[in-house]
């Protein structure tokens, strides 16, 4: 019976400590929002660079797209 009382007191004390400790780490939501924002910016920058490269390639005189080699 003493063992059950000891375990009950130990569990109750530990749960009380966990309830008091409000600082248990950051939520994953802000981290996910930051990652989503960084991915959106990376996609925008990549799209801008691709558009500029295509404009530059189209500005070359007598520009022709490369031809695929004939099949053997």
C-alpha positions in Angstrom: 0.0 0.0 0.0 2.9 2.4 0.7 4.2 1.9 -2.9 0.8 2.9 -4.4 0.7 6.0 -2.2 4.3 6.9 -3.1 3.6 6.5 -6.8 0.4 8.5 -6.5 2.3 11.4 -4.8 5.1 11.2 -7.3 2.8 11.4 -10.2 0.7 14.2 -8.7 3.9 16.2 -8.0 5.3 15.7 -11.5 2.0 16.7 -13.2 1.9 19.8 -11.0 5.4 20.7 -12.1 4.5 20.3 -15.8 1.5 22.5 -15.4 3.5 25.3 -13.8 6.2 25.2 -16.5 4.7 27.4 -19.1 7.8 27.7 -21.3 7.9 24.3 -23.1 9.2 25.4 -26.5 7.9 27.2 -29.6 4.9 26.1 -31.6 5.6 24.6 -35.0 3.1 27.0 -36.6 5.4 30.0 -36.8 8.2 27.9 -38.1 5.9 26.5 -40.9 4.8 30.1 -41.8 8.4 31.2 -42.1 9.3 28.3 -44.2 6.2 28.9 -46.5 7.2 32.5 -46.8 10.8 31.6 -47.8 9.6 29.1 -50.3 7.2 31.7 -51.9 10.1 34.2 -52.1 12.4 31.6 -53.7 9.7 30.7 -56.3 9.2 34.4 -57.1 12.9 35.1 -57.5 13.4 31.9 -59.7 10.4 33.0 -61.9 11.8 36.5 -62.2 15.3 35.2 -63.2 13.7 32.7 -65.7 11.7 35.5 -67.3 14.8 37.7 -67.6 16.8 34.9 -69.1 14.1 34.1 -71.6 13.9 37.8 -72.6 17.6 37.9 -73.0 17.7 34.8 -75.1 14.9 36.1 -77.3 16.8 39.4 -77.9 19.6 37.5 -79.6 19.4 38.1 -83.4 18.7 35.1 -85.6 17.8 33.1 -82.5 16.7 29.5 -83.2 15.7 26.9 -80.7 18.0 23.9 -80.7 16.9 21.0 -82.8 16.7 17.5 -81.4 19.1 15.0 -83.0 17.4 12.5 -85.4 16.5 9.2 -84.0 18.8 6.3 -85.0 
